[in-house]
Amino acid sequence: MTPAVLEIESTPEIETVRLLDAGPATEAQRPHWEAFQASPVPVRNEEAWRFSNLKALDLARFTAAQPLDESAREELLGRSVGVPATAGRMVFANDALVAREILADTLKQKGVLWLPLEQALAEHGDLVRSRFMREEAILGGARFAALHASQVRAGTFLYVPKGVEIDLPIEAFHWLSGENASVFPHTLIVAEANSKVTMLDYFESADSQAPGFACGVNDLWLGDGAQVTYVCAQNWSHQALGVQINSTVVGRDAKARVLTVNTGCRYFRSESVSHLRAPGGSSDMLAVTVAEDAQEIDQRTFQIHEAPNTSSDLLYKNALDNSARTIFSGLIRVSPGAHKTDAYQKVRNLLLSDEAEANSMPGLEIEADDVRCTHGATSGQIEEEELFYLLSRGIPLKESQRLIVHGFLEEVLERLAAPAIAERLGGQLHEKFDAKH
């Protein structure tokens, strides 16, 4: 797959039509549509799709999302609750902008751009095109990346100039509404040298039980010395199919932190790649999942150390109940010449029922000397001694289990070092677990 080139035009409203018959969003996006149509359907004998439930990837029933009326937009706007204080916010519903809270004048005067993707393309086309999906999807999702590039109509563009630090987080809400509707949210962040920013993307369904399809991409570009924290809070409908592809490119002495929180989707495929391309760069790859019933969370990661003196740290934690499944396949690659690499990879699965299943496949590929790389995966149930300790102090069984699960997941949220964000995300996890118990 060649890097995508983005062209977006305003398109008129259309009648409901099946996604696979819809064609590209605009004529300029036709090459991506053709690439999608020509791409092979995933098969389980490919390593990139090992253990995956490929039946869940059937797109035949999904349709192009339709515009919502004013009352529906207002309802979703009222439900778009994030952290208490932000530097800017956008709300989308079915890939249409519903509301935008612009940046403070002081940030705009410093050159910060916080724009809907379509506006950014019109006003800063060269900058957007130079970063939009320039890295290939290399973890098996090239077919879905091509589909995204052919359909994307909406998203956010955040540009932080050299030396600018944004103290408060920036937020975007992406809503999916309508049975079997599909959306294609995109996030593009360009952080120049020595800048700093935190962004949160919330992915939500208007109806928690309505089937739908979401195919999102986020591109993160960190200049030398930049610090970027990006959060993907995935809470699509429990009957939805979701695919999210992340690419993070880290410059010299830059620090990226990417966290994915999973509570929604019947099947969710997450692909995340960190490219460490200059000395001193570091990347934290974090994820927490609470899954139940027949949910399947399919996580694929790649930590690519392309330069010496770089570091990466991956911590994924999953709490699984009923017949929920997780798949983790992660690789650390140390390229030739990337000496003194420091890389970690840890996956921990907490199984809350005998039917829950966790498949973990960590791996190393080292082609340099003088490196320190470790990986590991563990799966287990709640320890009897830990549960007995709480029960012996008069705490009921369900409450004891809840406390243990929350404590198990809290370690990941604490890595954000942002209490307000951790509280908001913790609430999403707790609501999911508490509703079942």
Steps between C-alpha positions, in 0.01 A plus 500: 500500500639839403463794739159661472445839341200686638252702299162581655214683336162591643254234392120529478273289715430161346241232549589208722725264308707197591856590582651250259292647215557864593831554325751764617385805694634724220646437157843603630484208745428243229858357496460404865163339429656300220784398731243382754310300241823342372632410844461141618257412776688395817544128561593329824810330368662844477702574812348849516153347543585201713222417750275775357128447449490585130125444477462820701663696217208458259415850374205403283227631730646844569378820337624854458413706808223757455481858634311543826223746569549789739340332801721191463811717470404697809446181698844365409659836573351487849644151550851610396652529847877486534741650750404818691740741326625489143691719257265412213230254402319365194197275478418292191192289429498263203812671366344847508618782725239583765687743724842655535649684795789701359837553660579793724628806315841461666546156342380616158743790517780250558405321180310200639254354251196306622282441197255256347687290247309640201580859598863413571532347156357811336713747697819301569492235230875444461552454873208257531594295194862470610392312814166337418543119506858520381590183689371174359275272704741211559320288759241342272250785470607643162159409355323703769746787467416520130127492581549780752694713251223450244218600737642752749304824501551634849750512780733732684830667422716627785822688428723619785787728393854482626539565872128537575357314799125452542427445867139380476394197295320526167199273439298361212182292514405273212142364508355216295121502460268276301474125463783360283634850432873548442743780589864573418647739760853630448740679735820666381740655753818680399709612798805701403830507692476546878120533498263328739135396473243246623205391290206273579278334240170357625329247272136445596177354362164669544342158567717262704341195334471612136730327249734729309846530350779741591829512311732763647859610451722730703838636394735644764815687394745613769783738420824507698434543871121499460271338758165361386243306700218350296201311643256286301195434719313232302142447613318413179178297519534149642378371162738710289799405290794733554843542345751758623843548342763711677835621370740692724826647368740614772787742443821567696447524877121501445256313720174342383239347726203322339221347709204299369203430728270223373151442632288480183464301177402142431831475314769767518830488311773737620829541315764727650851567369771715658788610276796616711709676239757708686718463812334580830148430377262308726155350466253373760232271355217442747161330491227389740204282409184389678316243288202274567252269332634413152712811444831455320784753524776438246817700576807512274806712578843575358782682679757587232833632624669653198770704678735449796421609857122472468252349743149358494274358768178310432248412772166344402250377760177312428218400735276236336168358614254244358626376160694815406824458305812705453780457253833671541779474248790739555848525357804697608740551213848642552638601162868467403698776667233578760739428787412569864132447435294460817166330427235331714177321426258371765149360454287395798161331475256464788249224425175537695334184370601155383374577149710815448795461266824695458747438220836677534786490252785736597817494294849642448704559187845638588759599242729719713739461792494637852122508541261423783170350387250301704151373434246292681134410531300362791144377537324404819192528714448706815731367769312322777711658773429849370127430484498335844672806651215727386224255589640453848458872557130491427513614138239313287621272222395717205646812659823314574528389137430854384775644720751243378422564133514876542833475679633271228420756229594811696873448444465583132293815554751626755766501228325804350595712803179698437243445780205666322548287188557184702177565691300548179639183344471306825134591507453344157667178614313487829164562334560209264603258777245617756211470254564127473571441866 
